[in-house]
Amino acid sequence: MSARTFLRLPERLRPVSRRQRGVALITAVLIVALATILATRIGFDSALEQRRSASAMTLDLAFQVGLGAEAWAASFLKEDFDNDATPKRDHFAEKWATPIPPIPIDGGKIEGRLIDLQGRFNVNNLVTPQRTKNNEAVRQFRQLLGMLDLEEKWADVLVDWLDADTQPEPMDGAEDNVYMSQSPPYRSANGPITSISELMALPEFGRERYEKLRPYITALPIGEPLNVCTAPGMVLDSINDGTIEYGVDPEALARSREQNCFPTKQDLATTFNPQMYQQAEAGLGERSNYFALSALVTIGTTEYSLYSLLYRDPSNGLVRPVMRSFVADQQ
């Protein structure tokens, strides 16, 4: 054997080359990286699922607390009905009108207030129960729009949205011929509305007009009277001949209501234009059947709002929820 002849070692005993060692190292690093990514993903998904479950439980708890506030408000209204003196009136000096102060609950608090919706102009009264134009209500609504610096044409537009026919009002009405030209097209309701937010469906009405008008209007069954004891000054003045009397100083009106109903129907009869009052008298009252509960529940960092439309039966005072919402479209 020559001097250049080398002993060939078995394959398993040969030294590992540097290249092979590098491949093994990279493989090990990739395995560790994949394991880390997988563990991170599992941990993230687990934390996210826990957060979702906790949020769902918190929202469910807040909803149940809101229902408790609803029952509490109903008890106030029933108690007011049972203990009300004669003549029976609903006004701001009564217990139901006092806002619910922040009350501590486990991990948070609850607060709320009751709003007399019959102290606002009922837009569904723009038509009669037969769904024809109610001229007296339209006159009042025009007055209210004018006092709020809004165009009076919206009274006619809204009448067409509510009435049963498909013929637009002569001056500024709007029926399907207008709505079908919108994008996307739609038809007029031709019936009472359940939420004042439907005014946003009127072409070009817009958010700004809606926000200006919202504190003064509501959407209740046709024929529900206006409670003069709780109506804003502007709504009261819309009954009259255009003279602004109660809407001049809202703070003075609030002070006059601290002890009892003011103004009463008799007060309006003696201060308003006799003809205007006589035309409007059938739609006026001093009692209310419909109230809105606005409740805010706070648990930890979660805030939950519940808005309930409550109906109090005028025959026995029993209160039941008519509608619930999570958006303040009636307040």
SELUM-26858 format. One record per residue (C-alpha): residue number from 1; residue in three letters; x, y, z. Coordinates in pm, 1 decimal, padded with zeros to 6 digits. Layout:
<nodes>
<node seq="NUM" type="ALA" X="X" Y="Y" Z="Z"/>
...
</nodes>
This chain:
<nodes>
<node seq="1" type="MET" X="00000.0" Y="00000.0" Z="00000.0"/>
<node seq="2" type="SER" X="00136.2" Y="00331.2" Z="-00098.3"/>
<node seq="3" type="ALA" X="00189.9" Y="00623.5" Z="00138.7"/>
<node seq="4" type="ARG" X="-00108.6" Y="00804.6" Z="-00018.4"/>
<node seq="5" type="THR" X="-00352.4" Y="00532.1" Z="00059.2"/>
<node seq="6" type="PHE" X="-00597.1" Y="00639.0" Z="00338.3"/>
<node seq="7" type="LEU" X="-00802.9" Y="00421.4" Z="00563.9"/>
<node seq="8" type="ARG" X="-01174.8" Y="00464.2" Z="00469.8"/>
<node seq="9" type="LEU" X="-01385.4" Y="00483.5" Z="00787.4"/>
<node seq="10" type="PRO" X="-01740.2" Y="00352.6" Z="00795.1"/>
<node seq="11" type="GLU" X="-02011.6" Y="00613.6" Z="00703.9"/>
<node seq="12" type="ARG" X="-02143.9" Y="00633.9" Z="01058.4"/>
<node seq="13" type="LEU" X="-01801.0" Y="00709.4" Z="01196.2"/>
<node seq="14" type="ARG" X="-01712.2" Y="00986.1" Z="00957.6"/>
<node seq="15" type="PRO" X="-01701.5" Y="01340.7" Z="01109.6"/>
<node seq="16" type="VAL" X="-02012.0" Y="01559.5" Z="01036.2"/>
<node seq="17" type="SER" X="-01936.8" Y="01836.7" Z="00793.1"/>
<node seq="18" type="ARG" X="-01991.5" Y="02201.8" Z="00883.9"/>
<node seq="19" type="ARG" X="-02265.3" Y="02228.4" Z="00621.6"/>
<node seq="20" type="GLN" X="-02461.5" Y="01947.0" Z="00775.4"/>
<node seq="21" type="ARG" X="-02424.7" Y="02098.5" Z="01121.2"/>
<node seq="22" type="GLY" X="-02562.7" Y="02434.0" Z="00984.9"/>
<node seq="23" type="VAL" X="-02868.0" Y="02263.8" Z="00836.3"/>
<node seq="24" type="ALA" X="-02942.0" Y="02091.3" Z="01164.1"/>
<node seq="25" type="LEU" X="-02908.4" Y="02417.6" Z="01353.8"/>
<node seq="26" type="ILE" X="-03143.1" Y="02601.4" Z="01116.9"/>
<node seq="27" type="THR" X="-03395.3" Y="02318.5" Z="01143.8"/>
<node seq="28" type="ALA" X="-03383.4" Y="02337.0" Z="01522.1"/>
<node seq="29" type="VAL" X="-03429.8" Y="02716.1" Z="01516.5"/>
<node seq="30" type="LEU" X="-03729.2" Y="02683.5" Z="01280.0"/>
<node seq="31" type="ILE" X="-03888.6" Y="02422.9" Z="01505.1"/>
<node seq="32" type="VAL" X="-03846.0" Y="02647.7" Z="01808.3"/>
<node seq="33" type="ALA" X="-03983.2" Y="02948.8" Z="01614.9"/>
<node seq="34" type="LEU" X="-04286.9" Y="02754.7" Z="01493.9"/>
<node seq="35" type="ALA" X="-04350.8" Y="02625.0" Z="01844.0"/>
<node seq="36" type="THR" X="-04325.8" Y="02980.8" Z="01980.7"/>
<node seq="37" type="ILE" X="-04566.0" Y="03114.6" Z="01715.3"/>
<node seq="38" type="LEU" X="-04810.1" Y="02833.4" Z="01784.7"/>
<node seq="39" type="ALA" X="-04792.8" Y="02886.4" Z="02161.2"/>
<node seq="40" type="THR" X="-04840.0" Y="03262.6" Z="02117.6"/>
<node seq="41" type="ARG" X="-05139.2" Y="03208.0" Z="01890.2"/>
<node seq="42" type="ILE" X="-05299.5" Y="02964.8" Z="02131.2"/>
<node seq="43" type="GLY" X="-05239.2" Y="03206.6" Z="02419.7"/>
<node seq="44" type="PHE" X="-05381.5" Y="03502.2" Z="02224.4"/>
<node seq="45" type="ASP" X="-05691.7" Y="03311.0" Z="02113.8"/>
<node seq="46" type="SER" X="-05746.9" Y="03189.3" Z="02468.1"/>
<node seq="47" type="ALA" X="-05714.1" Y="03542.3" Z="02611.6"/>
<node seq="48" type="LEU" X="-05942.5" Y="03681.7" Z="02341.4"/>
<node seq="49" type="GLU" X="-06204.7" Y="03415.6" Z="02408.5"/>
<node seq="50" type="GLN" X="-06186.2" Y="03487.8" Z="02780.1"/>
<node seq="51" type="ARG" X="-06229.1" Y="03859.3" Z="02707.7"/>
<node seq="52" type="ARG" X="-06526.7" Y="03791.9" Z="02482.9"/>
<node seq="53" type="SER" X="-06686.9" Y="03569.3" Z="02743.6"/>
<node seq="54" type="ALA" X="-06629.8" Y="03828.7" Z="03015.4"/>
<node seq="55" type="SER" X="-06774.7" Y="04104.9" Z="02795.0"/>
<node seq="56" type="ALA" X="-07079.3" Y="03893.3" Z="02710.4"/>
<node seq="57" type="MET" X="-07137.3" Y="03816.2" Z="03078.0"/>
<node seq="58" type="THR" X="-07094.5" Y="04184.9" Z="03167.7"/>
<node seq="59" type="LEU" X="-07342.7" Y="04296.7" Z="02900.8"/>
<node seq="60" type="ASP" X="-07592.4" Y="04033.7" Z="03011.3"/>
<node seq="61" type="LEU" X="-07551.9" Y="04143.5" Z="03372.2"/>
<node seq="62" type="ALA" X="-07593.1" Y="04509.0" Z="03273.2"/>
<node seq="63" type="PHE" X="-07910.1" Y="04424.5" Z="03078.3"/>
<node seq="64" type="GLN" X="-08056.3" Y="04248.1" Z="03380.6"/>
<node seq="65" type="VAL" X="-07969.9" Y="04547.9" Z="03598.8"/>
<node seq="66" type="GLY" X="-08140.2" Y="04770.8" Z="03338.9"/>
<node seq="67" type="LEU" X="-08452.3" Y="04555.2" Z="03360.9"/>
<node seq="68" type="GLY" X="-08438.0" Y="04605.6" Z="03736.2"/>
<node seq="69" type="ALA" X="-08436.6" Y="04981.5" Z="03682.3"/>
<node seq="70" type="GLU" X="-08732.1" Y="04938.2" Z="03447.8"/>
<node seq="71" type="ALA" X="-08926.1" Y="04752.0" Z="03718.6"/>
<node seq="72" type="TRP" X="-08831.3" Y="05020.3" Z="03970.0"/>
<node seq="73" type="ALA" X="-08959.0" Y="05294.3" Z="03738.6"/>
<node seq="74" type="ALA" X="-09281.8" Y="05100.7" Z="03687.7"/>
<node seq="75" type="SER" X="-09332.7" Y="05085.4" Z="04063.9"/>
<node seq="76" type="PHE" X="-09287.8" Y="05465.0" Z="04085.8"/>
<node seq="77" type="LEU" X="-09551.7" Y="05518.9" Z="03818.7"/>
<node seq="78" type="LYS" X="-09795.1" Y="05272.4" Z="03978.7"/>
<node seq="79" type="GLU" X="-09745.4" Y="05433.9" Z="04319.4"/>
<node seq="80" type="ASP" X="-09806.0" Y="05776.5" Z="04166.2"/>
<node seq="81" type="PHE" X="-10128.8" Y="05650.7" Z="04008.8"/>
<node seq="82" type="ASP" X="-10253.7" Y="05501.3" Z="04336.6"/>
<node seq="83" type="ASN" X="-10168.7" Y="05802.6" Z="04554.0"/>
<node seq="84" type="ASP" X="-10245.3" Y="06087.7" Z="04314.9"/>
<node seq="85" type="ALA" X="-10490.4" Y="06342.9" Z="04450.8"/>
<node seq="86" type="THR" X="-10792.4" Y="06475.6" Z="04265.5"/>
<node seq="87" type="PRO" X="-10775.4" Y="06615.9" Z="04005.5"/>
<node seq="88" type="LYS" X="-10526.5" Y="06356.0" Z="03886.4"/>
<node seq="89" type="ARG" X="-10230.5" Y="06523.5" Z="03718.0"/>
<node seq="90" type="ASP" X="-09877.9" Y="06429.0" Z="03616.9"/>
<node seq="91" type="HIS" X="-09621.5" Y="06702.7" Z="03672.9"/>
<node seq="92" type="PHE" X="-09257.3" Y="06761.3" Z="03762.2"/>
<node seq="93" type="ALA" X="-09316.0" Y="06791.7" Z="04137.1"/>
<node seq="94" type="GLU" X="-09405.4" Y="06422.0" Z="04160.7"/>
<node seq="95" type="LYS" X="-09169.9" Y="06143.6" Z="04266.5"/>
<node seq="96" type="TRP" X="-09142.8" Y="05983.0" Z="03922.6"/>
<node seq="97" type="ALA" X="-08990.8" Y="06305.1" Z="03781.5"/>
<node seq="98" type="THR" X="-08690.1" Y="06290.6" Z="04017.9"/>
<node seq="99" type="PRO" X="-08385.7" Y="06142.2" Z="03837.7"/>
<node seq="100" type="ILE" X="-08247.2" Y="05818.7" Z="03981.4"/>
<node seq="101" type="PRO" X="-07913.0" Y="05919.2" Z="04138.4"/>
<node seq="102" type="PRO" X="-07603.5" Y="05701.8" Z="04077.2"/>
<node seq="103" type="ILE" X="-07668.9" Y="05388.1" Z="04283.9"/>
<node seq="104" type="PRO" X="-07373.3" Y="05155.4" Z="04358.2"/>
<node seq="105" type="ILE" X="-07399.4" Y="04797.0" Z="04235.2"/>
<node seq="106" type="ASP" X="-07146.0" Y="04515.9" Z="04240.9"/>
<node seq="107" type="GLY" X="-06854.7" Y="04648.1" Z="04036.5"/>
<node seq="108" type="GLY" X="-07027.6" Y="04961.5" Z="03911.3"/>
<node seq="109" type="LYS" X="-07333.5" Y="05184.8" Z="03933.8"/>
<node seq="110" type="ILE" X="-07671.1" Y="05258.5" Z="03775.1"/>
<node seq="111" type="GLU" X="-07847.7" Y="05588.1" Z="03712.1"/>
<node seq="112" type="GLY" X="-08144.0" Y="05702.5" Z="03507.8"/>
<node seq="113" type="ARG" X="-08455.1" Y="05916.0" Z="03472.2"/>
<node seq="114" type="LEU" X="-08815.2" Y="05903.0" Z="03353.6"/>
<node seq="115" type="ILE" X="-08936.2" Y="06132.0" Z="03075.5"/>
<node seq="116" type="ASP" X="-09301.4" Y="06216.9" Z="03019.8"/>
<node seq="117" type="LEU" X="-09338.6" Y="06162.6" Z="02646.2"/>
<node seq="118" type="GLN" X="-09685.5" Y="06313.8" Z="02643.5"/>
<node seq="119" type="GLY" X="-09520.9" Y="06642.6" Z="02732.6"/>
<node seq="120" type="ARG" X="-09399.1" Y="06652.5" Z="02372.7"/>
<node seq="121" type="PHE" X="-09573.7" Y="06707.5" Z="02041.3"/>
<node seq="122" type="ASN" X="-09693.3" Y="06372.4" Z="01907.3"/>
<node seq="123" type="VAL" X="-09608.2" Y="06374.1" Z="01536.0"/>
<node seq="124" type="ASN" X="-09854.2" Y="06090.4" Z="01470.3"/>
<node seq="125" type="ASN" X="-10132.8" Y="06332.8" Z="01562.0"/>
<node seq="126" type="LEU" X="-10069.2" Y="06510.5" Z="01232.0"/>
<node seq="127" type="VAL" X="-10322.7" Y="06262.1" Z="01096.9"/>
<node seq="128" type="THR" X="-10655.3" Y="06143.0" Z="01236.9"/>
<node seq="129" type="PRO" X="-10727.9" Y="05782.4" Z="01338.6"/>
<node seq="130" type="GLN" X="-10865.0" Y="05744.5" Z="00983.4"/>
<node seq="131" type="ARG" X="-10519.1" Y="05862.9" Z="00865.0"/>
<node seq="132" type="THR" X="-10639.8" Y="06180.0" Z="00704.0"/>
<node seq="133" type="LYS" X="-10483.5" Y="06520.9" Z="00761.8"/>
<node seq="134" type="ASN" X="-10544.3" Y="06672.5" Z="01109.4"/>
<node seq="135" type="ASN" X="-10553.9" Y="07043.5" Z="01028.4"/>
<node seq="136" type="GLU" X="-10530.2" Y="07166.0" Z="01388.4"/>
<node seq="137" type="ALA" X="-10226.2" Y="06950.6" Z="01467.1"/>
<node seq="138" type="VAL" X="-10062.0" Y="07060.4" Z="01141.2"/>
<node seq="139" type="ARG" X="-10117.4" Y="07424.3" Z="01238.7"/>
<node seq="140" type="GLN" X="-09949.4" Y="07364.8" Z="01575.3"/>
<node seq="141" type="PHE" X="-09659.1" Y="07178.0" Z="01416.3"/>
<node seq="142" type="ARG" X="-09604.7" Y="07460.2" Z="01168.4"/>
<node seq="143" type="GLN" X="-09593.2" Y="07704.8" Z="01460.0"/>
<node seq="144" type="LEU" X="-09340.0" Y="07487.0" Z="01641.5"/>
<node seq="145" type="LEU" X="-09118.7" Y="07456.5" Z="01334.0"/>
<node seq="146" type="GLY" X="-09127.2" Y="07832.8" Z="01282.6"/>
<node seq="147" type="MET" X="-09031.6" Y="07905.0" Z="01645.1"/>
<node seq="148" type="LEU" X="-08734.5" Y="07669.8" Z="01605.9"/>
<node seq="149" type="ASP" X="-08625.5" Y="07844.4" Z="01283.7"/>
<node seq="150" type="LEU" X="-08707.6" Y="07539.2" Z="01073.2"/>
<node seq="151" type="GLU" X="-08893.5" Y="07541.1" Z="00743.5"/>
<node seq="152" type="GLU" X="-09269.8" Y="07494.3" Z="00785.5"/>
<node seq="153" type="LYS" X="-09282.8" Y="07278.4" Z="00471.3"/>
<node seq="154" type="TRP" X="-09178.1" Y="06976.6" Z="00678.0"/>
<node seq="155" type="ALA" X="-09529.1" Y="06964.5" Z="00825.3"/>
<node seq="156" type="ASP" X="-09674.4" Y="06879.5" Z="00481.7"/>
<node seq="157" type="VAL" X="-09392.9" Y="06637.2" Z="00403.6"/>
<node seq="158" type="LEU" X="-09454.0" Y="06451.1" Z="00728.3"/>
<node seq="159" type="VAL" X="-09831.6" Y="06444.1" Z="00673.4"/>
<node seq="160" type="ASP" X="-09772.5" Y="06263.8" Z="00344.2"/>
<node seq="161" type="TRP" X="-09539.9" Y="06020.2" Z="00519.5"/>
<node seq="162" type="LEU" X="-09818.6" Y="05935.6" Z="00767.1"/>
<node seq="163" type="ASP" X="-10147.9" Y="05955.4" Z="00577.3"/>
<node seq="164" type="ALA" X="-10313.3" Y="05668.3" Z="00392.9"/>
<node seq="165" type="ASP" X="-10332.2" Y="05817.3" Z="00043.5"/>
<node seq="166" type="THR" X="-10061.3" Y="05849.9" Z="-00218.6"/>
<node seq="167" type="GLN" X="-10149.2" Y="06203.9" Z="-00325.2"/>
<node seq="168" type="PRO" X="-09892.4" Y="06464.9" Z="-00214.9"/>
<node seq="169" type="GLU" X="-10003.9" Y="06773.1" Z="-00024.3"/>
<node seq="170" type="PRO" X="-10065.4" Y="07065.0" Z="-00264.6"/>
<node seq="171" type="MET" X="-09784.4" Y="07290.5" Z="-00142.9"/>
<node seq="172" type="ASP" X="-09483.3" Y="07094.2" Z="-00018.3"/>
<node seq="173" type="GLY" X="-09598.3" Y="06732.8" Z="00000.8"/>
<node seq="174" type="ALA" X="-09391.6" Y="06428.0" Z="-00089.4"/>
<node seq="175" type="GLU" X="-09515.2" Y="06080.4" Z="-00175.8"/>
<node seq="176" type="ASP" X="-09364.6" Y="05784.4" Z="-00360.4"/>
<node seq="177" type="ASN" X="-09283.4" Y="06004.6" Z="-00659.3"/>
<node seq="178" type="VAL" X="-09014.6" Y="06170.6" Z="-00444.7"/>
<node seq="179" type="TYR" X="-08892.3" Y="05872.0" Z="-00246.4"/>
<node seq="180" type="MET" X="-08857.5" Y="05641.6" Z="-00547.2"/>
<node seq="181" type="SER" X="-08608.3" Y="05888.4" Z="-00695.0"/>
<node seq="182" type="GLN" X="-08375.1" Y="05851.9" Z="-00398.0"/>
<node seq="183" type="SER" X="-08068.7" Y="05628.0" Z="-00397.0"/>
<node seq="184" type="PRO" X="-08155.3" Y="05364.4" Z="-00293.7"/>
<node seq="185" type="PRO" X="-08526.2" Y="05413.1" Z="-00373.5"/>
<node seq="186" type="TYR" X="-08794.2" Y="05348.2" Z="-00110.8"/>
<node seq="187" type="ARG" X="-09161.5" Y="05420.6" Z="-00049.9"/>
<node seq="188" type="SER" X="-09334.9" Y="05644.0" Z="00202.7"/>
<node seq="189" type="ALA" X="-09457.4" Y="05474.1" Z="00520.5"/>
<node seq="190" type="ASN" X="-09825.9" Y="05570.7" Z="00478.8"/>
<node seq="191" type="GLY" X="-09882.8" Y="05489.0" Z="00843.7"/>
<node seq="192" type="PRO" X="-09790.9" Y="05596.8" Z="01199.4"/>
<node seq="193" type="ILE" X="-09423.2" Y="05591.9" Z="01292.9"/>
<node seq="194" type="THR" X="-09283.1" Y="05415.5" Z="01598.8"/>
<node seq="195" type="SER" X="-08966.5" Y="05621.9" Z="01634.1"/>
<node seq="196" type="ILE" X="-08897.8" Y="05987.8" Z="01566.9"/>
<node seq="197" type="SER" X="-08575.2" Y="05878.5" Z="01399.4"/>
<node seq="198" type="GLU" X="-08792.2" Y="05803.0" Z="01094.7"/>
<node seq="199" type="LEU" X="-08783.6" Y="06176.5" Z="01023.9"/>
<node seq="200" type="MET" X="-08433.0" Y="06112.7" Z="00893.5"/>
<node seq="201" type="ALA" X="-08596.7" Y="05927.7" Z="00603.8"/>
<node seq="202" type="LEU" X="-08747.7" Y="06253.2" Z="00477.2"/>
<node seq="203" type="PRO" X="-08534.2" Y="06370.7" Z="00183.3"/>
<node seq="204" type="GLU" X="-08287.2" Y="06644.3" Z="00282.1"/>
<node seq="205" type="PHE" X="-08426.8" Y="06668.6" Z="00637.3"/>
<node seq="206" type="GLY" X="-08081.2" Y="06599.0" Z="00778.7"/>
<node seq="207" type="ARG" X="-07923.2" Y="06547.5" Z="01119.7"/>
<node seq="208" type="GLU" X="-07906.9" Y="06916.9" Z="01211.4"/>
<node seq="209" type="ARG" X="-08282.7" Y="06968.9" Z="01180.3"/>
<node seq="210" type="TYR" X="-08348.0" Y="06641.1" Z="01356.7"/>
<node seq="211" type="GLU" X="-08135.0" Y="06731.5" Z="01660.0"/>
<node seq="212" type="LYS" X="-08299.7" Y="07073.7" Z="01685.9"/>
<node seq="213" type="LEU" X="-08650.5" Y="06928.1" Z="01677.6"/>
<node seq="214" type="ARG" X="-08594.6" Y="06607.9" Z="01875.8"/>
<node seq="215" type="PRO" X="-08641.1" Y="06749.3" Z="02231.9"/>
<node seq="216" type="TYR" X="-08990.1" Y="06871.5" Z="02142.7"/>
<node seq="217" type="ILE" X="-09147.0" Y="06574.4" Z="01961.7"/>
<node seq="218" type="THR" X="-09236.9" Y="06210.8" Z="02018.4"/>
<node seq="219" type="ALA" X="-09403.8" Y="05922.6" Z="01833.3"/>
<node seq="220" type="LEU" X="-09704.4" Y="05782.7" Z="02022.1"/>
<node seq="221" type="PRO" X="-10034.1" Y="05626.9" Z="01913.8"/>
<node seq="222" type="ILE" X="-10263.9" Y="05861.5" Z="01725.0"/>
<node seq="223" type="GLY" X="-10490.3" Y="06062.6" Z="01951.7"/>
<node seq="224" type="GLU" X="-10276.8" Y="06070.6" Z="02268.1"/>
<node seq="225" type="PRO" X="-10320.7" Y="06422.2" Z="02416.7"/>
<node seq="226" type="LEU" X="-10047.0" Y="06668.8" Z="02507.8"/>
<node seq="227" type="ASN" X="-09982.2" Y="06698.6" Z="02883.1"/>
<node seq="228" type="VAL" X="-09966.5" Y="07075.4" Z="02936.8"/>
<node seq="229" type="CYS" X="-09815.5" Y="07026.8" Z="03284.5"/>
<node seq="230" type="THR" X="-09488.5" Y="06890.7" Z="03142.0"/>
<node seq="231" type="ALA" X="-09475.6" Y="07032.1" Z="02788.0"/>
<node seq="232" type="PRO" X="-09181.0" Y="07262.4" Z="02701.7"/>
<node seq="233" type="GLY" X="-09265.0" Y="07629.5" Z="02662.8"/>
<node seq="234" type="MET" X="-09216.9" Y="07617.1" Z="02284.5"/>
<node seq="235" type="VAL" X="-09468.3" Y="07332.9" Z="02252.2"/>
<node seq="236" type="LEU" X="-09720.6" Y="07521.1" Z="02466.6"/>
<node seq="237" type="ASP" X="-09676.9" Y="07837.0" Z="02261.6"/>
<node seq="238" type="SER" X="-09736.4" Y="07642.3" Z="01939.6"/>
<node seq="239" type="ILE" X="-10099.5" Y="07607.8" Z="02052.8"/>
<node seq="240" type="ASN" X="-10142.7" Y="07986.3" Z="02055.2"/>
<node seq="241" type="ASP" X="-10151.2" Y="08242.8" Z="01775.3"/>
<node seq="242" type="GLY" X="-09773.4" Y="08277.0" Z="01741.3"/>
<node seq="243" type="THR" X="-09717.3" Y="08478.3" Z="02060.1"/>
<node seq="244" type="ILE" X="-09419.4" Y="08340.6" Z="02253.8"/>
<node seq="245" type="GLU" X="-09511.3" Y="08342.9" Z="02621.9"/>
<node seq="246" type="TYR" X="-09399.7" Y="08025.3" Z="02798.4"/>
<node seq="247" type="GLY" X="-09097.8" Y="07967.5" Z="02576.9"/>
<node seq="248" type="VAL" X="-08934.6" Y="08302.9" Z="02651.8"/>
<node seq="249" type="ASP" X="-08771.4" Y="08190.9" Z="02978.4"/>
<node seq="250" type="PRO" X="-08744.4" Y="07810.3" Z="03021.5"/>
<node seq="251" type="GLU" X="-08583.2" Y="07851.0" Z="03365.5"/>
<node seq="252" type="ALA" X="-08872.9" Y="08062.6" Z="03491.8"/>
<node seq="253" type="LEU" X="-09117.4" Y="07801.6" Z="03362.5"/>
<node seq="254" type="ALA" X="-08922.2" Y="07528.2" Z="03544.3"/>
<node seq="255" type="ARG" X="-08936.4" Y="07724.6" Z="03869.6"/>
<node seq="256" type="SER" X="-09312.4" Y="07764.9" Z="03832.4"/>
<node seq="257" type="ARG" X="-09343.0" Y="07387.1" Z="03806.4"/>
<node seq="258" type="GLU" X="-09150.9" Y="07301.2" Z="04122.7"/>
<node seq="259" type="GLN" X="-09464.6" Y="07261.5" Z="04337.9"/>
<node seq="260" type="ASN" X="-09749.6" Y="07164.8" Z="04106.7"/>
<node seq="261" type="CYS" X="-09887.6" Y="07150.4" Z="03754.9"/>
<node seq="262" type="PHE" X="-09825.1" Y="07469.2" Z="03559.9"/>
<node seq="263" type="PRO" X="-09981.6" Y="07584.2" Z="03343.7"/>
<node seq="264" type="THR" X="-10310.9" Y="07398.6" Z="03379.5"/>
<node seq="265" type="LYS" X="-10563.0" Y="07382.7" Z="03100.3"/>
<node seq="266" type="GLN" X="-10752.7" Y="07657.1" Z="03280.1"/>
<node seq="267" type="ASP" X="-10443.0" Y="07876.4" Z="03279.7"/>
<node seq="268" type="LEU" X="-10409.4" Y="07832.7" Z="02904.6"/>
<node seq="269" type="ALA" X="-10777.9" Y="07905.3" Z="02851.7"/>
<node seq="270" type="THR" X="-10739.0" Y="08241.8" Z="03020.8"/>
<node seq="271" type="THR" X="-10407.4" Y="08346.0" Z="02862.8"/>
<node seq="272" type="PHE" X="-10422.6" Y="08209.9" Z="02506.4"/>
<node seq="273" type="ASN" X="-10622.5" Y="08333.2" Z="02211.7"/>
<node seq="274" type="PRO" X="-10972.3" Y="08195.0" Z="02287.9"/>
<node seq="275" type="GLN" X="-11030.9" Y="08070.7" Z="01935.0"/>
<node seq="276" type="MET" X="-10693.3" Y="07896.3" Z="01916.8"/>
<node seq="277" type="TYR" X="-10741.3" Y="07735.7" Z="02256.0"/>
<node seq="278" type="GLN" X="-11088.4" Y="07613.5" Z="02168.4"/>
<node seq="279" type="GLN" X="-10959.9" Y="07450.7" Z="01850.0"/>
<node seq="280" type="ALA" X="-10678.0" Y="07277.5" Z="02036.7"/>
<node seq="281" type="GLU" X="-10860.1" Y="07185.6" Z="02360.2"/>
<node seq="282" type="ALA" X="-10958.7" Y="06834.5" Z="02252.5"/>
<node seq="283" type="GLY" X="-10591.4" Y="06744.8" Z="02216.3"/>
<node seq="284" type="LEU" X="-10484.0" Y="06876.4" Z="02557.0"/>
<node seq="285" type="GLY" X="-10467.8" Y="06700.6" Z="02893.0"/>
<node seq="286" type="GLU" X="-10301.5" Y="06701.4" Z="03234.8"/>
<node seq="287" type="ARG" X="-10226.1" Y="06329.4" Z="03268.2"/>
<node seq="288" type="SER" X="-09987.3" Y="06096.0" Z="03088.8"/>
<node seq="289" type="ASN" X="-09992.4" Y="05730.1" Z="02991.3"/>
<node seq="290" type="TYR" X="-09657.6" Y="05703.7" Z="02811.9"/>
<node seq="291" type="PHE" X="-09316.6" Y="05750.1" Z="02973.3"/>
<node seq="292" type="ALA" X="-08960.8" Y="05679.9" Z="02860.1"/>
<node seq="293" type="LEU" X="-08699.5" Y="05534.3" Z="03092.8"/>
<node seq="294" type="SER" X="-08339.1" Y="05626.1" Z="03017.8"/>
<node seq="295" type="ALA" X="-08104.7" Y="05402.8" Z="03222.4"/>
<node seq="296" type="LEU" X="-07723.6" Y="05397.0" Z="03218.1"/>
<node seq="297" type="VAL" X="-07547.2" Y="05097.1" Z="03374.2"/>
<node seq="298" type="THR" X="-07171.2" Y="05111.1" Z="03435.3"/>
<node seq="299" type="ILE" X="-06983.4" Y="04792.2" Z="03526.9"/>
<node seq="300" type="GLY" X="-06607.1" Y="04829.2" Z="03531.5"/>
<node seq="301" type="THR" X="-06516.5" Y="05002.4" Z="03205.7"/>
<node seq="302" type="THR" X="-06836.0" Y="04889.6" Z="03030.5"/>
<node seq="303" type="GLU" X="-07125.8" Y="05133.7" Z="02985.5"/>
<node seq="304" type="TYR" X="-07467.1" Y="05000.5" Z="02885.9"/>
<node seq="305" type="SER" X="-07768.2" Y="05215.7" Z="02794.6"/>
<node seq="306" type="LEU" X="-08128.7" Y="05094.7" Z="02798.9"/>
<node seq="307" type="TYR" X="-08424.1" Y="05300.4" Z="02677.1"/>
<node seq="308" type="SER" X="-08770.0" Y="05167.0" Z="02755.3"/>
<node seq="309" type="LEU" X="-09106.8" Y="05299.3" Z="02642.5"/>
<node seq="310" type="LEU" X="-09348.6" Y="05237.2" Z="02930.8"/>
<node seq="311" type="TYR" X="-09727.3" Y="05242.5" Z="02910.6"/>
<node seq="312" type="ARG" X="-09937.5" Y="05303.4" Z="03222.3"/>
<node seq="313" type="ASP" X="-10292.9" Y="05176.3" Z="03192.9"/>
<node seq="314" type="PRO" X="-10523.0" Y="05470.9" Z="03278.2"/>
<node seq="315" type="SER" X="-10785.3" Y="05234.1" Z="03423.3"/>
<node seq="316" type="ASN" X="-10575.0" Y="05057.9" Z="03688.7"/>
<node seq="317" type="GLY" X="-10226.6" Y="05214.8" Z="03679.2"/>
<node seq="318" type="LEU" X="-10048.1" Y="04892.5" Z="03581.7"/>
<node seq="319" type="VAL" X="-09729.2" Y="04959.2" Z="03385.2"/>
<node seq="320" type="ARG" X="-09581.3" Y="04747.7" Z="03106.1"/>
<node seq="321" type="PRO" X="-09293.3" Y="04799.3" Z="02863.0"/>
<node seq="322" type="VAL" X="-09402.6" Y="04860.6" Z="02505.4"/>
<node seq="323" type="MET" X="-09063.4" Y="04888.0" Z="02339.2"/>
<node seq="324" type="ARG" X="-08697.2" Y="04865.6" Z="02433.5"/>
<node seq="325" type="SER" X="-08405.5" Y="05020.4" Z="02252.8"/>
<node seq="326" type="PHE" X="-08034.2" Y="05073.3" Z="02299.6"/>
<node seq="327" type="VAL" X="-08040.1" Y="05400.5" Z="02103.6"/>
<node seq="328" type="ALA" X="-08183.8" Y="05725.1" Z="02241.3"/>
<node seq="329" type="ASP" X="-08430.2" Y="05782.0" Z="01957.7"/>
<node seq="330" type="GLN" X="-08723.8" Y="05879.2" Z="02180.1"/>
<node seq="331" type="GLN" X="-08545.4" Y="06098.9" Z="02431.9"/>
</nodes>
